[in-house]
Amino acid sequence: MKVFLTGGRGMVGRAVQDDPAAAGHEIIAPSSAELDLTDRRAVMAAVAAAKPDLVIHSAGRVGGIQANMANKAGFLADNMDMGLNIVLASAEAGVPQLLNLGSSCMYPHDAPNPLREESLGKGELEPTNEGYGLAKLSVARLCAFMSEQNEGLSYKTLMPCNLYGLHDKFDPERSHLVPAIIRKVHEAKLSGAPSVEIWGDGTARREFMFAGDLADGLWTAAARFKDLPEFMNIGLGHDHSINDYYAEAARVIGWQGAFTHDLTKPTGMKQKLVSVARQEAFGWTAAHSLAEGLALTYAHFKEHHA
């Protein structure tokens, strides 16, 4: 297939291109410098010129709790513009298939865990990342509407759990939980610090999947697109506490200090675990354990960021 990939320089986009399955396809992946996804006219022209068989929309403005809370408007506007533009451009160009990457942030903050696809749009979102979640939910609904209204178009959304991996953002101002942990523990090891601080009490539970596994799942979905549900979670089906992630990272990195907790800091939702019932019925599971994924990510961090 000819595949038009957004976000090709990001963690997920690079994993998609590095996956062995990518070798069988022609991939067009313009950088943000080459194509501003918030410029609708430019996006329309780029997709029309490419004439792809499949669009994979993995681009997005992402960040951790700090970044999301500091600029809710920016996360809402940028992610909304990027998503709407690529979906509308794909429909205008007659692209038959589109894989949209949503997020578990799309789910209501009080939805029961594990989060089932039927809960989408049925409650208020988590305040700490509401802007991002609203944008992702809106784009997913647009994909569904496009499929309903246009014969020959099939636009579907995968909602990954939290992700980490190679080419992640390790800047403390922009990083998600796992890369932030890796940097903090690595720096503690280098400096000989006796302790590392954890926001909150560390009991909140999160599901983090290695980005290389998501890439494998995306190519599997592309190969079996007709079998793919309109909305499908993609994750592990099990989670760990924040304290567990710190402990496992310390073991992988080889640091033996202690952890302290700042109880004045927010921790977000107490649990965010996606249901993998549809994914299991589809016939896909992730390959990497937490220890394996952390080891690969830490090796990449040491080589490129440390």
Backbone bond lengths (Angstrom), bond angles and torsions (degrees), N, CA, C in turn:
res aa  C-N    CA-C-N  psi(-1)  N-CA   C-N-CA  omega(-1)  CA-C   N-CA-C  phi
1 M - - - 1.463 - - 1.525 110.71 -
2 K 1.323 115.42 156.53 1.460 120.98 166.51 1.531 106.64 -93.63
3 V 1.329 116.25 120.66 1.464 122.13 -173.09 1.517 109.76 -116.37
4 F 1.327 116.96 126.68 1.466 122.95 174.29 1.531 106.84 -98.05
5 L 1.325 115.95 114.18 1.465 122.06 -174.27 1.516 110.01 -111.77
6 T 1.341 117.28 122.81 1.460 120.11 172.07 1.528 108.65 -93.16
7 G 1.328 115.37 155.09 1.463 118.74 -179.41 1.510 113.16 71.98
8 G 1.322 116.87 28.37 1.459 120.76 -174.22 1.513 114.63 -66.05
9 R 1.336 118.34 -17.31 1.467 121.23 178.32 1.522 111.81 -96.88
10 G 1.312 117.44 -2.45 1.457 120.88 179.76 1.522 112.16 -86.68
11 M 1.316 115.82 179.14 1.461 121.15 -177.32 1.526 111.67 -59.64
12 V 1.324 117.70 -49.30 1.459 120.47 -178.44 1.525 110.51 -70.02
13 G 1.324 117.17 -44.17 1.453 120.33 -179.23 1.518 112.82 -59.91
14 R 1.320 117.03 -41.07 1.465 120.03 178.12 1.524 110.79 -67.75
15 A 1.320 116.16 -38.81 1.465 118.98 177.95 1.519 110.63 -63.48
16 V 1.327 117.40 -39.11 1.462 121.72 178.09 1.529 110.34 -60.98
17 Q 1.328 116.35 -43.23 1.461 120.02 -178.75 1.527 113.04 -74.85
18 D 1.338 116.91 -27.25 1.464 120.68 -179.99 1.524 112.94 -83.12
19 D 1.330 116.99 -15.39 1.458 120.35 -177.58 1.534 109.94 -65.63
20 P 1.334 117.60 141.41 1.477 119.78 -179.87 1.527 113.67 -54.53
21 A 1.326 117.72 -31.74 1.468 120.46 -178.48 1.517 112.42 -66.11
22 A 1.340 117.73 -21.25 1.460 120.71 -178.04 1.516 112.07 -65.88
23 A 1.325 116.57 -24.12 1.473 120.61 -176.19 1.522 112.61 -61.35
24 G 1.309 118.05 -22.12 1.460 120.37 -177.73 1.510 114.61 -88.90
25 H 1.345 117.62 6.43 1.461 120.51 -173.78 1.525 111.21 -132.42
26 E 1.323 115.89 156.22 1.467 121.46 170.47 1.526 107.59 -90.86
27 I 1.321 116.84 118.41 1.465 121.17 -175.15 1.525 109.79 -111.58
28 I 1.312 115.73 125.20 1.455 122.99 173.81 1.521 106.76 -106.87
29 A 1.325 117.15 114.89 1.457 121.09 -173.74 1.524 110.48 -134.82
30 P 1.324 117.65 78.36 1.468 119.70 -179.00 1.525 111.46 -66.54
31 S 1.316 115.97 142.29 1.458 120.90 176.62 1.528 109.24 -76.20
32 S 1.315 116.51 169.39 1.468 120.10 178.09 1.526 111.10 -65.07
33 A 1.344 116.97 -27.94 1.465 120.17 176.44 1.524 110.76 -70.42
34 E 1.318 116.26 -31.17 1.462 121.10 -179.52 1.526 112.55 -84.37
35 L 1.329 116.90 -30.40 1.464 121.21 -179.41 1.525 109.42 -146.14
36 D 1.323 115.97 115.34 1.458 122.34 176.02 1.529 107.67 -84.23
37 L 1.314 116.44 108.36 1.466 120.21 -175.43 1.523 113.10 -69.30
38 T 1.328 118.01 -11.45 1.466 119.85 175.69 1.526 111.60 -86.92
39 D 1.333 117.19 -3.71 1.474 122.90 178.12 1.526 108.31 -97.95
40 R 1.341 116.32 99.37 1.462 120.07 -172.51 1.523 112.32 -60.61
41 R 1.295 117.81 -42.01 1.468 119.93 -178.22 1.530 110.51 -62.23
42 A 1.324 116.30 -41.71 1.471 120.27 -179.66 1.526 110.87 -67.31
43 V 1.325 116.97 -39.14 1.465 120.61 179.82 1.527 110.27 -66.91
44 M 1.325 116.21 -43.42 1.462 120.30 177.57 1.529 110.74 -56.26
45 A 1.322 116.41 -45.78 1.463 120.72 -177.87 1.519 111.45 -66.96
46 A 1.330 116.79 -40.59 1.468 120.28 -176.84 1.523 111.70 -66.53
47 V 1.324 117.28 -43.66 1.460 120.35 -179.07 1.527 110.34 -69.50
48 A 1.324 116.83 -40.16 1.462 120.19 178.95 1.529 110.94 -62.74
49 A 1.328 116.64 -38.67 1.464 120.24 -179.60 1.526 111.61 -71.43
50 A 1.339 116.98 -34.78 1.467 120.88 -177.14 1.526 112.56 -73.23
51 K 1.328 116.74 -33.96 1.472 121.96 -176.88 1.536 111.29 49.18
52 P 1.331 117.58 57.68 1.472 119.39 -177.47 1.528 112.72 -78.25
53 D 1.326 114.92 159.91 1.463 121.20 171.98 1.523 110.99 -83.64
54 L 1.335 115.38 -26.72 1.463 121.72 -176.02 1.521 109.05 -147.59
55 V 1.324 115.76 137.10 1.469 121.66 170.18 1.525 108.21 -109.28
56 I 1.328 115.97 131.69 1.465 121.51 171.63 1.526 106.88 -113.65
57 H 1.320 116.21 115.07 1.470 120.52 -177.94 1.529 109.31 -99.83
58 S 1.338 115.16 98.49 1.469 119.90 179.28 1.514 111.89 -114.81
59 A 1.345 117.80 1.40 1.461 120.43 -179.45 1.519 110.51 -73.39
60 G 1.306 115.84 153.57 1.453 120.05 176.01 1.510 111.39 177.34
61 R 1.301 115.06 157.25 1.459 120.97 171.04 1.517 106.84 -89.98
62 V 1.323 116.69 115.58 1.456 120.78 -173.75 1.515 110.39 -126.04
63 G 1.324 116.15 160.64 1.455 122.02 178.03 1.515 110.63 -179.44
64 G 1.298 116.13 173.20 1.458 121.71 179.69 1.521 112.34 -83.44
65 I 1.328 116.38 -168.77 1.465 121.70 -177.30 1.523 111.11 -57.17
66 Q 1.335 117.55 -45.60 1.455 121.01 -177.85 1.519 111.39 -57.43
67 A 1.327 116.25 -50.28 1.466 120.60 -177.19 1.523 111.21 -64.97
68 N 1.326 117.69 -42.70 1.463 121.35 -179.11 1.522 111.84 -64.70
69 M 1.312 117.14 -42.25 1.464 120.39 -178.96 1.522 111.50 -69.90
70 A 1.338 116.67 -31.81 1.456 120.62 -176.41 1.519 112.60 -75.91
71 N 1.337 118.36 -24.73 1.463 120.38 -174.92 1.525 110.94 -146.94
72 K 1.321 116.37 65.63 1.460 120.36 179.79 1.524 111.69 -61.59
73 A 1.349 116.09 -39.27 1.465 120.13 -178.21 1.523 110.68 -63.36
74 G 1.317 117.15 -43.56 1.453 120.64 -179.67 1.516 112.70 -64.20
75 F 1.336 116.52 -41.76 1.458 120.14 179.90 1.528 110.71 -67.30
76 L 1.335 117.01 -36.16 1.467 120.49 177.15 1.522 111.00 -68.82
77 A 1.334 117.40 -52.36 1.462 121.11 -173.80 1.525 111.96 -65.74
78 D 1.329 117.59 -46.95 1.465 120.02 -175.96 1.520 112.11 -66.36
79 N 1.333 116.88 -45.14 1.461 119.41 -179.20 1.525 111.94 -70.31
80 M 1.320 116.64 -33.76 1.458 119.81 175.77 1.529 110.44 -65.15
81 D 1.334 116.61 -48.58 1.467 120.19 -178.95 1.526 111.26 -59.87
82 M 1.329 116.80 -47.79 1.467 119.99 -178.11 1.524 111.24 -60.08
83 G 1.325 115.86 -47.04 1.456 119.76 -177.26 1.512 113.34 -67.02
84 L 1.330 116.77 -48.02 1.462 119.75 -179.60 1.528 110.93 -62.14
85 N 1.328 116.41 -41.69 1.465 119.12 -178.39 1.524 112.05 -63.17
86 I 1.318 117.88 -44.24 1.471 119.04 -176.45 1.528 110.81 -71.32
87 V 1.331 118.27 -35.18 1.466 120.42 178.81 1.525 110.61 -69.84
88 L 1.331 116.73 -46.03 1.464 120.12 179.42 1.524 111.41 -64.38
89 A 1.329 117.11 -39.04 1.464 120.35 178.65 1.520 111.16 -65.89
90 S 1.327 116.22 -39.18 1.466 120.17 179.34 1.521 110.89 -64.76
91 A 1.327 116.14 -43.35 1.467 119.63 179.04 1.527 111.01 -64.93
92 E 1.329 116.31 -42.78 1.473 120.77 -179.84 1.523 111.07 -61.59
93 A 1.345 116.49 -36.37 1.466 120.82 -178.63 1.526 112.53 -85.65
94 G 1.337 116.77 -3.26 1.458 120.17 179.63 1.514 114.17 73.77
95 V 1.325 117.45 26.84 1.468 120.37 177.63 1.532 107.79 -66.06
96 P 1.330 119.00 121.94 1.469 120.11 -170.95 1.526 114.56 -72.17
97 Q 1.352 117.82 -29.39 1.458 120.31 -174.49 1.525 110.50 -134.23
98 L 1.326 115.13 138.68 1.470 120.90 177.35 1.512 108.76 -139.61
99 L 1.319 116.13 130.81 1.463 123.25 173.62 1.522 107.89 -106.68
100 N 1.312 116.83 111.27 1.451 122.83 -179.33 1.525 109.21 -99.88
101 L 1.318 116.53 129.58 1.461 119.59 176.69 1.518 109.84 -91.51
102 G 1.321 115.68 112.99 1.446 121.36 174.32 1.515 110.24 -90.58
103 S 1.323 116.15 -143.71 1.458 120.81 -176.56 1.517 109.32 -163.88
104 S 1.316 115.52 152.89 1.472 119.04 173.76 1.524 111.02 -67.47
105 C 1.357 117.82 -12.61 1.466 121.52 175.03 1.522 111.76 -67.94
106 M 1.324 117.45 -11.08 1.456 121.73 178.99 1.525 111.98 -72.64
107 Y 1.323 118.01 -15.75 1.461 121.00 -174.21 1.537 111.91 -83.47
108 P 1.336 117.24 148.18 1.466 120.13 174.99 1.522 111.47 -56.71
109 H 1.335 115.70 145.46 1.470 118.86 -176.43 1.526 112.25 -66.65
110 D 1.338 117.23 -22.37 1.463 119.58 -178.84 1.528 112.35 -106.37
111 A 1.329 117.54 13.52 1.470 120.32 177.59 1.524 109.30 -66.79
112 P 1.322 117.56 140.05 1.468 119.61 -179.53 1.522 111.75 -66.26
113 N 1.326 115.03 143.27 1.465 120.80 175.10 1.521 109.98 -91.77
114 P 1.343 118.19 144.35 1.458 126.68 -2.57 1.524 112.21 -70.33
115 L 1.331 115.82 148.09 1.458 122.73 -174.80 1.523 110.24 -73.08
116 R 1.316 115.68 118.56 1.453 121.16 -178.31 1.530 110.15 -101.09
117 E 1.311 116.24 146.48 1.451 121.74 -175.83 1.532 112.41 -56.72
118 E 1.319 117.33 -27.28 1.466 120.89 -179.95 1.537 112.60 -66.34
119 S 1.350 117.73 -15.39 1.469 121.61 -178.24 1.525 113.13 -83.77
120 L 1.319 118.18 -9.99 1.460 120.76 -176.59 1.529 111.54 -58.67
121 G 1.323 115.83 131.40 1.451 121.40 176.55 1.508 115.58 77.09
122 K 1.323 118.14 11.98 1.464 120.85 -174.73 1.526 113.02 -113.31
123 G 1.324 116.95 34.35 1.458 119.92 177.10 1.515 111.75 170.28
124 E 1.344 115.73 171.85 1.457 121.26 -179.90 1.520 110.42 -72.42
125 L 1.329 115.32 147.58 1.452 120.92 -178.25 1.525 111.43 -84.87
126 E 1.318 115.85 165.67 1.459 121.87 177.11 1.536 109.49 -62.93
127 P 1.347 118.30 123.28 1.480 120.77 -174.90 1.519 114.06 -58.47
128 T 1.339 118.60 -31.44 1.461 120.14 -174.44 1.528 113.27 -70.40
129 N 1.343 118.12 -18.04 1.476 119.37 175.85 1.535 110.73 -139.82
130 E 1.335 115.49 36.46 1.458 120.60 -174.19 1.525 112.71 -63.14
131 G 1.331 117.70 -41.11 1.458 120.11 -178.59 1.512 112.18 -60.31
132 Y 1.328 116.00 -47.38 1.457 121.77 178.86 1.526 110.65 -62.47
133 G 1.341 116.63 -45.63 1.456 120.92 -178.02 1.516 112.81 -63.71
134 L 1.344 117.36 -41.08 1.460 121.23 178.82 1.524 111.26 -61.70
135 A 1.326 116.16 -42.92 1.462 119.85 179.85 1.518 110.94 -63.21
136 K 1.316 117.29 -46.13 1.461 121.12 -178.67 1.524 111.26 -64.35
137 L 1.330 117.33 -38.72 1.459 121.22 179.26 1.524 110.62 -66.40
138 S 1.318 117.61 -41.03 1.465 121.34 -179.83 1.517 111.47 -64.26
139 V 1.322 117.07 -43.11 1.464 120.39 -179.51 1.531 110.66 -66.02
140 A 1.325 116.35 -38.28 1.467 119.72 177.33 1.526 111.36 -62.61
141 R 1.327 116.09 -40.99 1.465 118.97 178.53 1.529 110.68 -66.56
142 L 1.331 117.42 -37.60 1.457 119.73 177.59 1.524 110.43 -62.13
143 C 1.320 117.41 -40.22 1.470 120.16 176.96 1.525 110.61 -58.56
144 A 1.329 116.31 -44.67 1.467 120.03 179.95 1.527 111.02 -63.87
145 F 1.340 116.91 -42.82 1.467 120.10 179.58 1.527 111.20 -63.13
146 M 1.313 117.03 -40.92 1.463 120.65 179.67 1.528 110.97 -61.25
147 S 1.321 115.73 -41.85 1.464 119.64 179.42 1.520 111.27 -65.73
148 E 1.341 116.45 -38.47 1.462 120.83 -179.17 1.527 111.56 -67.66
149 Q 1.318 116.47 -38.67 1.460 121.41 -170.38 1.527 114.42 -91.98
150 N 1.328 117.13 -13.33 1.459 119.56 -174.21 1.521 110.75 -128.45
151 E 1.311 115.66 107.54 1.461 120.31 177.47 1.532 108.99 -62.99
152 G 1.310 115.78 133.59 1.455 119.83 -179.32 1.510 114.49 97.08
153 L 1.352 117.27 -9.85 1.459 121.00 176.22 1.522 109.43 -106.21
154 S 1.309 116.24 133.04 1.465 121.33 177.95 1.530 107.73 -131.78
155 Y 1.334 115.94 100.75 1.461 122.40 -176.00 1.532 108.52 -115.00
156 K 1.323 116.03 117.84 1.463 121.30 -171.46 1.528 110.93 -125.57
157 T 1.328 115.81 156.90 1.459 121.78 -175.42 1.517 111.39 -122.89
158 L 1.324 115.59 129.56 1.461 122.53 171.38 1.520 108.46 -104.46
159 M 1.325 117.16 132.36 1.459 121.78 178.85 1.526 109.30 -107.72
160 P 1.336 117.73 96.70 1.467 118.88 179.29 1.523 111.18 -72.65
161 C 1.310 114.75 153.46 1.452 119.16 166.99 1.528 107.15 -71.38
162 N 1.320 118.02 -174.41 1.456 121.04 176.47 1.527 109.92 -60.05
163 L 1.331 115.52 148.61 1.461 120.86 -174.80 1.527 111.42 -125.67
164 Y 1.308 115.76 157.10 1.460 123.17 170.58 1.520 106.63 -152.44
165 G 1.323 116.45 166.91 1.460 117.24 176.76 1.505 113.12 154.93
166 L 1.336 115.81 -165.10 1.445 122.23 178.76 1.531 109.09 -61.52
167 H 1.310 116.46 147.30 1.465 122.77 179.29 1.527 112.47 64.92
168 D 1.318 116.95 21.98 1.466 121.20 175.38 1.525 109.16 -71.40
169 K 1.329 116.34 169.39 1.463 121.58 176.04 1.530 108.35 -91.48
170 F 1.324 116.18 118.88 1.462 120.89 -177.73 1.525 112.50 -105.51
171 D 1.330 117.17 1.73 1.463 121.70 175.72 1.532 108.63 -68.03
172 P 1.346 118.40 125.27 1.474 120.06 -177.16 1.524 114.12 -56.79
173 E 1.338 117.32 -26.72 1.459 120.30 -179.06 1.527 112.58 -77.54
174 R 1.331 117.46 -17.61 1.464 120.45 -172.91 1.517 113.99 -126.16
175 S 1.314 117.92 -7.85 1.459 120.94 -169.66 1.522 113.03 -80.74
176 H 1.321 114.97 152.75 1.450 122.20 169.37 1.534 109.09 -82.18
177 L 1.304 115.60 -175.50 1.460 121.16 -171.33 1.524 113.36 -59.09
178 V 1.332 118.33 -55.12 1.466 120.23 -171.34 1.521 112.61 -64.46
179 P 1.347 120.42 -50.16 1.460 118.14 177.23 1.527 112.87 -62.28
180 A 1.337 117.15 -33.03 1.463 119.81 176.74 1.528 110.29 -63.97
181 I 1.327 116.77 -41.80 1.457 121.08 177.99 1.525 110.50 -62.61
182 I 1.324 116.29 -45.66 1.470 120.28 -178.71 1.525 110.49 -58.45
183 R 1.336 117.10 -46.60 1.464 119.46 -179.65 1.527 111.18 -64.88
184 K 1.326 117.89 -45.35 1.464 120.82 -177.87 1.525 111.73 -61.63
185 V 1.330 116.43 -45.45 1.466 119.96 -177.96 1.534 110.57 -70.58
186 H 1.331 116.84 -38.86 1.466 120.38 177.34 1.531 110.51 -60.99
187 E 1.331 117.21 -45.78 1.463 120.70 -179.85 1.522 111.50 -66.81
188 A 1.339 117.07 -34.20 1.458 119.97 175.86 1.524 111.01 -64.59
189 K 1.336 115.67 -38.50 1.464 119.85 178.17 1.526 111.01 -64.73
190 L 1.345 116.09 -44.29 1.461 120.17 -178.71 1.523 112.08 -65.07
191 S 1.322 116.31 -40.88 1.465 120.57 -176.00 1.521 113.65 -85.54
192 G 1.331 116.45 -10.53 1.458 120.00 -176.17 1.511 113.61 73.95
193 A 1.338 116.47 22.19 1.465 120.62 -179.87 1.523 110.36 -62.15
194 P 1.335 117.18 138.61 1.459 119.55 -177.93 1.517 114.02 -78.64
195 S 1.371 117.56 -16.59 1.462 119.23 -176.16 1.524 110.70 -150.45
196 V 1.322 114.65 160.50 1.460 123.68 175.59 1.521 107.61 -129.21
197 E 1.346 115.60 137.47 1.463 120.54 -177.19 1.525 111.30 -88.87
198 I 1.332 116.22 138.26 1.458 123.94 175.96 1.523 108.06 -113.50
199 W 1.340 116.60 132.99 1.464 119.95 175.45 1.530 109.54 -69.22
200 G 1.325 116.86 134.86 1.459 121.37 179.46 1.515 110.97 70.79
201 D 1.337 115.25 -165.88 1.466 118.74 -176.98 1.528 113.34 -88.12
202 G 1.321 116.73 -4.09 1.463 119.94 175.45 1.512 115.18 79.69
203 T 1.320 117.65 5.49 1.472 119.68 -177.41 1.529 112.60 -90.19
204 A 1.346 117.62 -14.26 1.465 120.01 177.21 1.526 109.09 -58.64
205 R 1.314 115.90 142.78 1.463 120.00 -174.30 1.526 110.37 -109.23
206 R 1.340 115.39 138.80 1.457 121.03 -179.00 1.530 109.84 -136.63
207 E 1.324 113.96 151.86 1.464 122.50 178.43 1.524 107.65 -111.80
208 F 1.323 117.28 111.78 1.462 122.33 -179.89 1.518 110.08 -117.68
209 M 1.329 115.22 126.42 1.465 121.58 -179.84 1.528 109.74 -112.58
210 F 1.322 115.90 143.38 1.460 122.25 177.37 1.536 109.18 -65.60
211 A 1.338 117.35 131.82 1.466 121.46 -174.63 1.524 112.63 -60.92
212 G 1.331 117.26 -29.57 1.468 119.66 176.65 1.516 112.14 -62.21
213 D 1.330 116.33 -31.85 1.461 119.32 176.64 1.518 111.00 -70.13
214 L 1.336 117.15 -39.63 1.455 119.32 176.94 1.525 110.60 -60.56
215 A 1.333 117.20 -41.63 1.466 120.44 178.79 1.520 110.85 -58.57
216 D 1.332 116.51 -43.04 1.463 120.28 177.11 1.526 110.49 -61.71
217 G 1.325 116.24 -40.82 1.458 120.06 178.20 1.519 112.58 -64.64
218 L 1.341 116.86 -37.72 1.465 120.40 178.69 1.520 111.81 -65.30
219 W 1.324 116.74 -43.24 1.464 118.91 179.29 1.532 111.54 -68.85
220 T 1.333 116.33 -33.30 1.467 119.27 174.40 1.526 110.12 -64.31
221 A 1.341 116.05 -41.93 1.465 120.31 178.26 1.522 110.72 -63.79
222 A 1.328 117.24 -40.27 1.458 120.86 179.68 1.529 111.38 -64.00
223 A 1.338 115.53 -38.81 1.469 120.08 -178.48 1.525 112.00 -72.18
224 R 1.324 116.53 -28.09 1.468 120.84 -177.18 1.527 110.03 -122.73
225 F 1.313 116.02 47.03 1.460 121.74 -169.87 1.529 112.71 -60.11
226 K 1.320 116.51 -38.40 1.470 119.43 -178.01 1.524 112.13 -64.61
227 D 1.342 116.75 -29.50 1.468 120.67 -179.74 1.521 112.75 -81.65
228 L 1.338 116.93 -12.32 1.466 121.94 -173.73 1.528 110.77 -75.90
229 P 1.343 118.55 131.39 1.468 119.81 174.86 1.525 111.50 -64.04
230 E 1.322 116.72 161.56 1.469 121.28 -179.67 1.528 110.94 -62.87
231 F 1.330 116.63 -39.87 1.465 123.20 174.60 1.525 107.42 -127.47
232 M 1.326 117.20 130.64 1.461 119.01 178.67 1.527 110.59 -148.59
233 N 1.328 115.57 128.04 1.457 119.84 170.17 1.521 109.54 -66.20
234 I 1.312 115.66 152.61 1.456 119.73 172.97 1.532 107.10 -139.36
235 G 1.323 115.19 113.46 1.462 119.93 -174.13 1.506 112.08 -164.56
236 L 1.331 114.88 -156.91 1.461 121.68 -175.23 1.523 112.82 -100.02
237 G 1.327 116.24 -32.13 1.461 119.70 -174.85 1.512 113.89 85.42
238 H 1.346 117.29 3.72 1.468 121.50 174.12 1.522 108.08 -145.98
239 D 1.320 116.11 158.63 1.460 120.41 -176.17 1.522 111.02 -134.88
240 H 1.342 115.53 177.58 1.455 123.36 178.12 1.523 108.52 -138.62
241 S 1.312 117.29 158.06 1.453 120.53 175.02 1.532 109.15 -76.19
242 I 1.334 115.46 160.22 1.473 120.30 175.52 1.530 109.31 -57.29
243 N 1.333 116.13 -41.01 1.472 119.67 178.00 1.529 111.13 -59.14
244 D 1.330 116.61 -37.89 1.470 120.20 179.47 1.528 111.33 -63.19
245 Y 1.343 116.69 -40.99 1.459 119.62 -179.20 1.533 110.79 -64.43
246 Y 1.322 115.80 -41.25 1.466 118.95 176.95 1.529 110.71 -62.77
247 A 1.308 116.44 -44.11 1.466 119.94 -177.86 1.524 111.64 -64.69
248 E 1.332 116.82 -42.34 1.463 119.82 -179.46 1.528 110.86 -68.76
249 A 1.339 116.78 -38.91 1.464 119.48 177.10 1.523 110.68 -63.19
250 A 1.316 117.00 -40.89 1.465 120.36 178.26 1.523 110.84 -61.84
251 R 1.325 116.40 -39.09 1.465 119.86 179.17 1.533 110.72 -66.08
252 V 1.337 116.99 -44.58 1.461 120.97 -179.43 1.535 110.88 -65.50
253 I 1.324 116.50 -39.85 1.465 121.34 -176.56 1.523 111.79 -79.68
254 G 1.322 116.48 -25.26 1.454 120.01 179.03 1.521 113.33 88.16
255 W 1.320 117.04 34.64 1.471 122.43 176.89 1.523 108.58 -109.47
256 Q 1.324 116.41 136.95 1.464 120.21 -172.47 1.527 113.06 -120.53
257 G 1.330 117.54 27.89 1.455 121.15 179.02 1.518 112.77 -79.54
258 A 1.327 114.88 -168.40 1.465 122.06 -178.02 1.530 109.83 -109.66
259 F 1.329 115.98 165.89 1.458 121.51 178.28 1.524 109.97 -116.78
260 T 1.337 115.98 139.43 1.462 121.78 173.74 1.522 108.01 -116.76
261 H 1.323 117.53 163.48 1.458 121.67 -176.86 1.525 110.70 -125.23
262 D 1.350 116.08 130.26 1.458 121.82 174.01 1.523 107.61 -97.55
263 L 1.315 115.86 101.19 1.464 120.59 -173.76 1.522 112.94 -77.74
264 T 1.348 117.66 -2.65 1.466 120.35 176.53 1.527 111.66 -85.66
265 K 1.320 117.84 -10.53 1.455 121.57 -176.48 1.529 111.25 -92.56
266 P 1.365 116.73 149.81 1.477 119.58 179.18 1.522 111.48 -76.17
267 T 1.322 115.91 152.49 1.460 121.02 177.21 1.524 112.13 -119.97
268 G 1.352 117.16 -4.72 1.464 119.53 -178.98 1.525 111.16 78.11
269 M 1.338 115.77 -156.56 1.458 121.18 -177.91 1.521 110.43 -63.25
270 K 1.324 116.25 146.35 1.461 120.77 -179.36 1.526 111.92 -66.90
271 Q 1.310 116.54 -31.67 1.459 120.29 177.73 1.517 109.31 -151.97
272 K 1.316 116.66 144.74 1.463 121.32 174.83 1.526 107.44 -146.38
273 L 1.324 114.18 87.65 1.459 122.38 -176.85 1.522 108.36 -119.00
274 V 1.336 117.01 125.52 1.460 119.19 -178.27 1.529 110.67 -88.17
275 S 1.312 114.71 147.30 1.453 120.93 172.55 1.525 108.70 -75.25
276 V 1.318 116.27 134.97 1.469 120.03 178.77 1.528 111.05 -111.16
277 A 1.325 116.71 22.24 1.469 119.95 -179.40 1.529 111.35 -61.41
278 R 1.330 117.40 -47.28 1.464 119.83 178.93 1.532 110.88 -65.70
279 Q 1.312 115.80 -39.45 1.465 120.54 179.22 1.522 111.17 -62.37
280 E 1.312 116.63 -43.21 1.468 120.02 178.90 1.525 110.76 -64.94
281 A 1.347 116.32 -38.96 1.466 119.55 177.51 1.532 110.50 -65.72
282 F 1.320 116.07 -33.39 1.464 121.07 177.17 1.530 110.69 -68.99
283 G 1.338 116.12 -31.11 1.454 120.34 174.43 1.511 115.91 101.46
284 W 1.357 116.74 36.55 1.467 119.34 179.07 1.529 110.41 -134.31
285 T 1.345 116.47 142.04 1.464 121.93 174.35 1.524 108.89 -140.01
286 A 1.331 115.94 152.48 1.462 121.77 178.54 1.524 110.22 -72.81
287 A 1.338 115.88 151.02 1.461 120.59 -173.58 1.529 114.14 -99.52
288 H 1.352 118.48 -30.03 1.457 120.87 -170.77 1.533 112.44 -93.57
289 S 1.335 115.84 136.67 1.464 120.79 171.12 1.522 108.69 -77.18
290 L 1.334 116.66 168.26 1.464 120.79 178.06 1.525 110.41 -59.75
291 A 1.317 117.43 -45.05 1.463 120.71 -179.03 1.526 111.16 -61.71
292 E 1.325 117.39 -41.95 1.466 120.76 179.67 1.522 111.44 -65.54
293 G 1.325 115.73 -45.19 1.458 119.69 -179.78 1.517 112.36 -64.66
294 L 1.337 116.66 -41.94 1.469 120.29 178.71 1.524 111.18 -64.13
295 A 1.319 117.03 -40.36 1.465 120.46 -179.70 1.527 110.79 -63.17
296 L 1.334 117.90 -43.62 1.457 121.25 178.47 1.532 111.21 -65.19
297 T 1.329 116.02 -41.72 1.462 120.58 -179.04 1.520 111.12 -68.16
298 Y 1.333 117.72 -39.99 1.459 120.69 179.67 1.525 110.68 -66.99
299 A 1.322 117.37 -38.86 1.467 120.30 177.48 1.534 110.24 -61.51
300 H 1.331 116.93 -41.17 1.460 121.38 178.00 1.537 109.84 -66.23
301 F 1.311 117.68 -41.30 1.467 121.72 179.33 1.524 110.82 -61.04
302 K 1.305 116.82 -45.56 1.474 120.43 -178.79 1.531 110.76 -63.22
303 E 1.324 116.34 -37.76 1.462 119.98 -177.39 1.518 112.79 -74.02
304 H 1.344 116.86 -35.85 1.460 119.57 -170.77 1.523 115.84 -114.11
305 H 1.324 118.84 -18.57 1.458 120.36 -172.41 1.516 114.80 -126.60
306 A 1.319 118.45 -25.75 1.453 120.47 -172.42 1.539 110.51 -67.87
